[in-house]
Amino acid sequence: MSRLLRTLLIIPSAILGILLLLPLVVPLPPLRDTVPPQQLADPDSLFAEVRGVLLHKKLAGPSEPCYLLLHGFASSVFSWREVLHPLGAQSLTVAYDRPGFGLTERPMPGEWTDENPYSPSFQADLAVGLMDRLGMERAILVGNSAGGAIAIHAALEYPERVAALVLISPALYSGSSGGRSRWLPQWLAPLAATPQLRRIGPLLVRNIQTWARDLAERSWHDPSKITDDLWPGYLMPLKAENWDRAFWEFLLASEPLDVTGRLGELTMPILVITGDDDRVVPTEQTIQLAGGWKDARLVVLPECGHVPQEECPGAFLEAIEDFVGKLELPKAAPSTVP
């Protein structure tokens, strides 16, 4: 082999070696001004360990039938601020932050021995684990967007624990659930779990404030209603330590739940809600989904987007109250577990 040919082979090999090693050795700028999540809690915040994860939750109301509220991608209990207490005036209502979001604990790789807490299947188990922790025998699962997909999965795996489903623009299909296929370039996704990207990936998501604003504005029919005083509530979780690393782990664990072929197994009452101007999970997609269930009730809210519990809380509550008021659900003694 000629000296020139050896040189031509050595140079790209050296460049490749540098590219592989640099992400592992170059110091990364730390997150600044972050604190343990519990230090960011509101006066009505509660924390409880469920299946090895310290969950942040908020409660309202006295007794069953119970509502369990599951927020969507990049959201938190803040998404339920307009409806938590009105629902709690009817029944015990629990909102909680799913792992990776809000003020719930953010375990790092190596800190869990069970299933990955950021995986969709674990998060469905976690919902039922929280019900166990609170002494809820059955609950009405209310899920928005990706939270709707988690609610459906929980209902399929634990049908005896789900009294009814309220699905708000449920994100069941690829590209609509906020998983890694949506937020990572297609060419980058296969490399996302490599040691190099596990290390520098959190840097890639630190610009969340930029695209979060875009996501929020696409989620509302009328973005002008997103007033400046709302943004601190939306952005509060970005003050929690390790939020960037946990967000990357969530993206790595995100895969579409394979439940679309099992929807016919759901026999509990179902209410499907969507806004007539949903640009995140298209309104037509949700209408089509509702039509796949013979007895599901569909409500399309006018002049409303992807988060009707935030943008159109009055009409949202009216739809739920009318739906639940016609159900025959057993009453039970109030839960005493915080």
N, C-alpha and C positions, 0 to 999 in steps of 0.2 A: 504494500500500500504506500503510495507516494506521500511525502511530507505534506503537500498541499491538501490532499484528500483527508489525511488525519486531522489537519488543522480545521478543515471545514466541518468535520464531525465533532470535534472537541468544542468548538465555539457554541453551537446550539445546545449541546449537552450542558455546558456550563451555565448558559442563560436559563435553561429549564431548571437546573438545580437551584439557582439563585431564586427563581420565581417560586419554587416549592418551599424553600427554606425561609425566605423573608417574612411571610406571614406568621411563622412560628417563633421568630426571634425579635422582630421589630417591636419595641414597646408601644403599647396602645394607650391612647389618652383615656384616663378614667372618667366615669360619669361624675359630674359635679353636683353638689347640693342635693344628694339623695339620702334618704333615711329609711330605717325599717318601716314597712307598711303600717304597722300598728300606731306609729307616731303621727300618721296622717288621718287617723280615724275621726269620724264625726261623733257628737255626743250620743247618738242613737246606734252607733256601730256595735256589733257583737262579733266575737271570734270563737270558733269551735274547731277542734281537730276532727276531721272526717277522713277515714281511710288514709291516714298518714299525712294529710295536708291541712294546714291551718286556714280555714275558710273565713272570709269576711262576709257578714250577712246583716240584713236589717229585717225586723219583724214588725208587723202591725196586726191587730185584730185578736179576737178572743178564742175562737173555736173552729172546729171543722164544719163543713167541708173546707179543705185547705187549698190555697193557691201557692204554687211554687213557680217563681218567675226566673226564666233563663234568658239572659241578655245575648246579644249578637256579637259578631267579630269586632275587636278593638273597642268594646264598650264595657259597661260596668253597672253596678246597682244604680248609678246616677241616671241611667236610661229610664228607670221606673219612678223617678221623683214625683211625677204628676199623678200617678195612679196607685202608688203603694198604700197610702192611707185611705183613700176612697174604697179600694178593694178590702182593706182591713176593717172598714166599718161593717162589711158583710160577714167576713170570715177571716180566720188566721191566714195571713199573707206573708210569704218569705221571699225576699230577693237576696241573691248572693252573687259574688264575683267568681266566675269560672277561673280555674288555674291559667295563669298567663296574663290576667287582666285585673283591673281594680286594685284592691288592697289584700287580696288573697295571697298567701305565701307562694313564693316562686322557687321551688326546689331546683337545684342545679344537677347536671349529670353526675351520677355517683352517689347522690343523696337519697335516691329511692331504690328500693329492693323489689317492689311490686311492678305492675305495669306502668308505663310512662304516663305521668299525671296529665300531660298535655295532649294525649291521644284522644280522639273523639269517643272511642268505646269506653275508656276510663271515665271520661266526664259524664257519660250516661250512668255508669255505676255510681259515680259520686253523687248525682242527684238523688238517687234512691238511698245512698248512705246518709245523706243529710236528712232525708225523711226519717230514717231510723233514729238518728241522733235526736231529732225533735219529737219523736213519738208519733209521727204521722203514719197512720195505717194506710190511707189512700190520699191522693192529692189530685187537684186539677193542674196539669202542667201547662204553663203559659210560656211559649217560646217564640222569640223574635229572631228572624233570619237564621244564622247558624245555631242559635239557641233552639229554634224550632226543629232543626234536624236532630239535635241532641234529645229533645223531648220525644220525638218520634221513635228514636232508637231505644230510649228508656221504656217507652210504652210497649215496644215489641218484645223486649227482654223481660220486662216485669209487668205484664198486663194486669195482674191482680192488684197492683199498687196504684194504678192510674184510673181515676174516676172519669176523667174527660180530658180532652186536648183542646187547647186554644192555640192555633198556629198563626203567627203574624208574619206573613211573607216568608215562609220557611225556605231556607237555602239548601235544597237537596241536590242540586245538579252542579257538575263541574264548572268552575269559573264564577259561581255565585256565592260561595260560602266563605270567602275570605281566606282560603287555604293558600299553600305555597305556590300552586299553579297560577294563582291570580297575582300574587305580590312579588314573585321572582321571575326574571326573564327565563323563558323556556330552556335556553342553552345552559343556564346556571343551575337550574333545579337539580340535575343529577349529581352535581358537585357539592351541593349544599351541606352534606353530612361529612365531608372530608375534614381532617384535622385543621387544614388551612382555613376553610370557610367557617368552621365552628368557632375559630378564634377571631376572625375579622368580620364575620357575619353581623354581630351586634352593631358594628359601626355602620353597616349598610341601612339599619333600621332606625338609626338615631335621627333621621330627618322626618320622623313620623309626624311632627307638627305640621309639616308642609302638606303631605298627602292626606293627613287626617282632616284638615280643613276642607279639602276637596271632597273627601268621602262624606263628611257631614252635610255639605251643601248639596250633594247628589242625593242624600237620604231624605231631604225635606222638599216638599212641593214648593214651599215658599222660603228660600234660605234667608230672607230678610228677618224672619222670626228668630233666627239664631242670634240673639243679642249678645253684646260683649260680656254681660254678667254671667252667661252660661259657660264661657270658655274655661274659667278656672275649674269648674266641676268636671268638664271633659278631660282636662289635662292633668288633674291631680295625680292619677296613677303614674305619671312620668317623673314624679318625685320619689317613687319607691325604689329602693336599691335593687339592682340586678334586673330592672324591667327590660333592658335591651337584650340581655342574654336569654331571659325567659321568653321574650317575644320570638327570638330566633329559634329556640327549642320548640315553641308552639308551631312555627312555620314548618320545621322539619317533621313534626309529628302529624301535621294536617293532611289528611286524605279524605276524599268523599266517602261518607258512610254508605255502605252498600245496602240500602234499605228500600230502594224504589221498587224492587221486585217483590217486596213483602208487604206493601201497603194494604193489600186486601186482607191481611191478618188482623188489622185493627178493627175492633168491634165496639169500642167505647164511643160515646158521643164526641163529635168533632166540630169545632167552630174554626173556620178559616177566615182571617181578616187580611185585607190588603188595601193600600191606598190606590186611588185611580191614576196616580202619577208616580208609581214606584219605578225608579230608574236604576235600582241596585239589583233587586230580583223583579224582573218585569211583571207588571200586573197580569198580563195575559198568561204568564207561566203559572202564577198562583191560582188563577181561575181554572186553568186546565187541571191542575193538581186536585183542586176541590171537586171537580167533576168526576174524578176517578173513584170517589166514595159515594155510594148510593144515598146515604142519609146525612152526609156532611152539610152543615149550614155555611153558606158563603156570605160575607158582608164586604162590600166594596165601598170604602169611605171616600166621599167626594173631596176634591182639593186637598189631598193628603198624599204623603210619600211613603218611604220605607219604614219610618218609625212612628206610626200613628199614636202610640202611647205617649210620645213626646209632643208631636205636632198637633194632634187632634184628640186630646185626652177625653173630652166630653163625649164625643161620638164613640170613641173606643170603649169607654166604660159602659155606655148605654148598650152597646152590642154584647158585651160580656154579661151584663146584668140580665138582659133579656134571655140570653142563651141559658145561663145557669139557673135562672128562675123557673125554667120549664123542666129542669132535670129533677129526678127523684133520687136525692143523695142522702144517705143516713147522716144524722148528727152524731157527734161524739163529744166526750168530755174535753175541755180545753187542755192543750199541752202545757206542761209546767217546766219543760227543759229549755234553757236559754240557748 
